[in-house]
Amino acid sequence: MKRWTIATICLVLAAGASWGTQRFRPPDLGERYAPPSQPAPAARSQAMEWVDLGVLAVALAFSAHLALRTRRRAWAFVLMLAALAYFGFYRAGCICPIGSIQNVALALSDPAYAVPLVAVLFFVLPLATALFFGRAFCASVCPLGAIQDLLLLRPVLLPGWLEAALRLPAHLYLAIAVVVVANGAGFLICRYDPFVAFFRFAGSLPMLILGACVLLVAVFVGRPYCRFFCPYGVLLGWASRLSRRRVTITPDECIRCRLCEKSCPFGAIREPNAEPGVPTARPSRARLAGLLALAPVLVALGAWGGWRLGAELAGLHPQVALDDRIALEDAGAVTGLTDASKAFREAERDSESLHAEAAQIVHGFQSGTMGAGVYIGLVVAAGLLGQSVSRRREDYEADRASCLACGRCFAYCPREQVRRGAIGAEGPP
Amino acid sequence: MTPPPDKLTRRDILRRGLGGACLLGLGGAAGWLARPGGGERTLWQIDPHKCIACGNCAVKCVLPESAVKCTHAFSMCGRCDFCFGYYRTPGKSDTGGERQLCPTNALIRHDKHTARGDVFHEYTIDDALCIGCGVCVKDCGLRGNGSRVNCNECSIAAACPSQAFVRVPAHRPYLPKDEDRTA
């Protein structure tokens, strides 16, 4: 009943405002006068979206073929440049599979949002490719990867433990971005895309500085955004672990010559940990048991941290930010009005309903971030277990999850040189 | 012992099974999201009753030239002799450039005559020049504001202080501020 009363008052107020707007009647210009029509700017043709999708599909197929069959870095490099030109500079970095995570997450959480079919397919296609052929998308289709790869001039190898620890921000970013978009507070991944300002030749100063910093780091550390921040890279890493076929350093057999050992700027080559014929030492049972016991603690810690973070993160939602501001203004803690609080007061909305709305949004955020915290706890626990349980490896192998299929290591392998006919099977001519 | 390459290990079977399940899951999710009637295709639009003409539209768009364009609801326009959206106030009724409000000279004034011979003015907006700053909207208590943006997330919507940016059904892309809607 109360709601209806408020709604009626609002309607009357709105109607009053509209009477106020019609202060001057249009003059009678006669029968022959026709007012000009409103111009309707044409949107980009929807057919072009399917062209984008076609380009993506062809590039993915080509990239997988180059990494698994042709095994030529030069062609992959050419494809990478083409993808950078098309998806980066021509399409100005939009649409991309990394951002499409948010379209899919929003569509799953908000049934009123009509997700474009092309956005769903942009999300699915690289993941499906990774399930068959590994990270062909990262190799030479992603414009964000390409712009960093081009600048990788003085690669520095990071120690393994640092590499593993630095991978955590990507999981955190994925979890936070999904929570934020599912609660209707915007597309975080698009907003903080470090390279899109370069693709568009326009952007805010902080984003340009951030992008320049990432590119500067990319000169020394191979693809820092891809390895340590890319949320889609996390999903592709999982898919790639399950892939049917994988990138191999050698075309046939590994002769453990160690020539490829330092060839990967992304730290994706795993050294052999066992001699052929020698049985592997069993990992310590006590350590494993300790880590397994630690896992629930980590998960609980993540859930608690997530719940605490939720209230802070909810400030990204405009309603919550407005509610905070209104509360401060009403308490007399701040002077003056922001644009948002001015608009709120001009609309004569009541602060109680705003507060109730904001509280609901904060609660939604807290449930989401608690789930995200559980996820992070599981990731940390799995990472620790992964560090202490290693599978037996007798050859140099590309790591399933972190190999970007760029093809840099191929040329280092003497067996590959034999395959290409550059050297004979017995050695150099 | 490394198994011979042609033999399926337990790990391979597990991997293929999981991979197949993921593929099915992806396909199922895509199919469910693409189901017909899942929601109507929408466009970004400004609600003129919420807009406070703060000027963010002119500068917050990711495009070098803002995608927001002011449009004119002619059914509401009084065709005033002294248009507050056209002239600076205080000002006088001539077309001297220094008197005009629009920073890009996108507003064009045309003379129209009534049947009795009185002169009235019709104001049109040149889309190519309009930067969506909204100063004419702010000064004119009569006119509405309409735009289209074709975007993943509209950056201006994120920056709009009055949350006047709303998604509207694509078949009804404009929200003109006119008599029909306010009545």
HADDOCK unambig.tbl for C-alpha pairs under 7 A between the chains (distance, minus, plus):
assign (segid A and resid 15 and name CA) (segid B and resid 182 and name CA) 6.28 0.50 0.50
assign (segid A and resid 15 and name CA) (segid B and resid 183 and name CA) 6.64 0.50 0.50
assign (segid A and resid 18 and name CA) (segid B and resid 182 and name CA) 5.78 0.50 0.50
assign (segid A and resid 21 and name CA) (segid B and resid 141 and name CA) 5.96 0.50 0.50
assign (segid A and resid 21 and name CA) (segid B and resid 142 and name CA) 5.28 0.50 0.50
assign (segid A and resid 22 and name CA) (segid B and resid 142 and name CA) 6.46 0.50 0.50
assign (segid A and resid 24 and name CA) (segid B and resid 78 and name CA) 5.19 0.50 0.50
assign (segid A and resid 25 and name CA) (segid B and resid 78 and name CA) 5.27 0.50 0.50
assign (segid A and resid 26 and name CA) (segid B and resid 76 and name CA) 6.89 0.50 0.50
assign (segid A and resid 26 and name CA) (segid B and resid 77 and name CA) 5.91 0.50 0.50
assign (segid A and resid 26 and name CA) (segid B and resid 78 and name CA) 4.06 0.50 0.50
assign (segid A and resid 26 and name CA) (segid B and resid 79 and name CA) 6.36 0.50 0.50
assign (segid A and resid 27 and name CA) (segid B and resid 78 and name CA) 6.62 0.50 0.50
assign (segid A and resid 28 and name CA) (segid B and resid 114 and name CA) 6.61 0.50 0.50
assign (segid A and resid 29 and name CA) (segid B and resid 113 and name CA) 6.81 0.50 0.50
assign (segid A and resid 29 and name CA) (segid B and resid 114 and name CA) 4.44 0.50 0.50
assign (segid A and resid 29 and name CA) (segid B and resid 115 and name CA) 6.26 0.50 0.50
assign (segid A and resid 30 and name CA) (segid B and resid 114 and name CA) 6.46 0.50 0.50
assign (segid A and resid 30 and name CA) (segid B and resid 115 and name CA) 5.92 0.50 0.50
assign (segid A and resid 35 and name CA) (segid B and resid 74 and name CA) 6.31 0.50 0.50
assign (segid A and resid 38 and name CA) (segid B and resid 71 and name CA) 6.57 0.50 0.50
assign (segid A and resid 38 and name CA) (segid B and resid 72 and name CA) 6.63 0.50 0.50
assign (segid A and resid 43 and name CA) (segid B and resid 150 and name CA) 6.82 0.50 0.50
assign (segid A and resid 111 and name CA) (segid B and resid 38 and name CA) 6.88 0.50 0.50
assign (segid A and resid 111 and name CA) (segid B and resid 39 and name CA) 6.75 0.50 0.50
assign (segid A and resid 112 and name CA) (segid B and resid 39 and name CA) 5.31 0.50 0.50
assign (segid A and resid 113 and name CA) (segid B and resid 39 and name CA) 5.94 0.50 0.50
assign (segid A and resid 114 and name CA) (segid B and resid 38 and name CA) 6.36 0.50 0.50
assign (segid A and resid 114 and name CA) (segid B and resid 39 and name CA) 4.51 0.50 0.50
assign (segid A and resid 114 and name CA) (segid B and resid 40 and name CA) 5.44 0.50 0.50
assign (segid A and resid 114 and name CA) (segid B and resid 41 and name CA) 5.41 0.50 0.50
assign (segid A and resid 117 and name CA) (segid B and resid 34 and name CA) 5.80 0.50 0.50
assign (segid A and resid 120 and name CA) (segid B and resid 30 and name CA) 6.17 0.50 0.50
assign (segid A and resid 124 and name CA) (segid B and resid 26 and name CA) 6.47 0.50 0.50
assign (segid A and resid 128 and name CA) (segid B and resid 23 and name CA) 6.35 0.50 0.50
assign (segid A and resid 131 and name CA) (segid B and resid 19 and name CA) 6.16 0.50 0.50
assign (segid A and resid 187 and name CA) (segid B and resid 153 and name CA) 6.19 0.50 0.50
assign (segid A and resid 202 and name CA) (segid B and resid 64 and name CA) 6.24 0.50 0.50
assign (segid A and resid 203 and name CA) (segid B and resid 62 and name CA) 6.74 0.50 0.50
assign (segid A and resid 242 and name CA) (segid B and resid 15 and name CA) 5.25 0.50 0.50
assign (segid A and resid 242 and name CA) (segid B and resid 16 and name CA) 6.75 0.50 0.50
assign (segid A and resid 242 and name CA) (segid B and resid 18 and name CA) 6.92 0.50 0.50
assign (segid A and resid 242 and name CA) (segid B and resid 19 and name CA) 5.20 0.50 0.50
assign (segid A and resid 243 and name CA) (segid B and resid 19 and name CA) 6.77 0.50 0.50
assign (segid A and resid 244 and name CA) (segid B and resid 16 and name CA) 6.85 0.50 0.50
assign (segid A and resid 339 and name CA) (segid B and resid 161 and name CA) 5.53 0.50 0.50
assign (segid A and resid 340 and name CA) (segid B and resid 161 and name CA) 4.02 0.50 0.50
assign (segid A and resid 340 and name CA) (segid B and resid 162 and name CA) 5.32 0.50 0.50
assign (segid A and resid 343 and name CA) (segid B and resid 52 and name CA) 6.45 0.50 0.50
assign (segid A and resid 343 and name CA) (segid B and resid 161 and name CA) 6.99 0.50 0.50
assign (segid A and resid 343 and name CA) (segid B and resid 162 and name CA) 5.21 0.50 0.50
assign (segid A and resid 344 and name CA) (segid B and resid 162 and name CA) 6.72 0.50 0.50
